[in-house]
Structures are given as structure tokens and as C-alpha cells.
Amino acid sequence: MSPRTFELICHNFNVNPKWLESGEYPMFVPSSDKDFLDRLTEEKGLNDMEKALIGSIIDLPRPAREAVIDWAFKLIIAVEAQTTEEEREAQIRELERSISEQQAKLEKLKGETSSYVEDTSTGVG
């Protein structure tokens, strides 16, 4: 196994390097909340504020944590609904613009057709 693979296995799975080399227990090293947050920050590209928020939520007692999570899900649903509504309104505006353009083209075509019909009926053209 390459040194890089060895390092990745130990880091990503909290495997004890001594266990991986010689079978010496414990197999896994205990991870701390800090290790967890550091890995999460690295994997998800969190900024300092996001990392601090997640750390604060983790440290709350379970009832408070559940209340925060419940509130956060309600907020996410509301934001998604708002975004969806904004997207629909943008789509409607785009369709209305497209319809107006098509109506203008139709009116122009009607005018050209009308002029052609008049010209052919009067013998002009």
C-alpha cells in the first residue's frame, strides 16, 4: 500500500496507524467533535461561520437541538417555496415577453398580407 493510501485510510476512517501496520489494537482512534468538524469543513467547504454554527448546534442539549433542527427545516421549506414562486414568476414574465414578440410579428405579417391583398385587388403590383 502506498504511503498516500495509508494516510487516507487512517485519516478518513479514523483507523489507528499501528493497527494498520501491525494489527495492534485499538483498530480505531477515538475522534473528537473537533476532528469531525474539521473533516466536515474540509469535505463540504464550510466557512468559519458555518463551522461555528454546526458546532454550536451539536453542543446543545438534545431537546434544544431538536427545536433548532425543527425550526431550520421549516425555514428551508419556506425558502424553497419562495424560490419556486420567484422562478415561476420569472417564467411567466418570460412567456409574456415571448407572446408579445410573437403578437407583434403576427400583426406585422397581417399588415403585409393586407397590403399585398389590396395591391392585387386594385391591379397594383
N, C-alpha and C positions, 0 to 999 in steps of 0.2 A: 504494500500500500504506500502511495506517495505521501510525503510529509504534509502536503496540502489537503489530501483526502483525510488523513489522520486528524488534522486540525479542524476541518469542517465537521467531522463526525463528533468530535469532543465538544465543540462549540454549539452546534445546532441541536444536539440531543442530550447535552449535559452528561456525556459519558466520561467516566473517570479515566484519564490517560493511562494510569497504572494498570487498570483493569484491561484496557485495550492492548497494552503491551505484554502483560504477563499473567493476566487473569486474577490479579489481586483485587479483592473486594474493598469497598463497595463498588458496584458496577456504575452507579450514577452518583454524581456530586449534587448535593442539595443546591437548588437555585434560590436566589433571593428575589424579592419583588423588584429590586433594582436591576438584577440581571434580566428579568422578564421584561421590564420596561425598556431597558437598553436594546434588547433584541427586537421588541415590537417597534421601537422608534426607528431602528435601522431598517427593518423589513418594510415598514409602511411609510417611511419618510416623514415621521411626525416632527413638528416643530416643538420648541420648548413649552409653549402654552398648552398644546395638545397633550404632551407627555405629562405635564403637571396636572392637568385636568383628570386624565386617566388614573394617575397615581392617587389623586385625592379621592376619586370615586372608590377605588379599590380599598382605601384605608377606612372608609365609612363602615359603621355597624350595618349588618345585613338589612334591617328594616329601612334605614335611611338610604342605603344603596338601591334597594328595590324601588323606593319612591322616586329617586333621581332617574333610574332607568325607565320607569313608567312615564315620567314627565318627558324624558328625552324622546321616547318612541312617539308620544303624542305630538311633540314638536316636529319630528321628522315627517310624520304623516301630513301634518298641516303644511309644511314647506313643500313637500312633494305635490300636494293637491294644488297649491298656489302656482307652482312652476307649471304644472299641467294646464291650469287655467290660462296662464300667460302664454303658453305655447299655442293653445287653441285660439286665443285671441289674435296672435301673430299670424296663424294660418288663415284665419278668417279675413284679416286685413289683406294678406297676400292674394287670396282668392278674389276679394272685392276689387283689388287693383287689376288683376288679370281680366276679370269680367269687364271692367270699364275699358280696358285696352281693346278687348275683342268687340265691345259695342261700338267704339269709335271706328274700328276697322270696318265693321258691318255698315255703319252709317255712311262712311266714305264710299264703300263699294256700292251701296244703294244709290248714292248720288251719281256715281259714274255710270251705273246701269241706267238710271233715269235719264241722264243726258244723252246717252247712246240711243235709247228708245225714241226720245224726242227728235234727235237728229235724223234717224232713219225714217220716222213717220213724216217729217217735213221735207224729206228729199235731200237734206244736207248730209254730206259725209259719204 
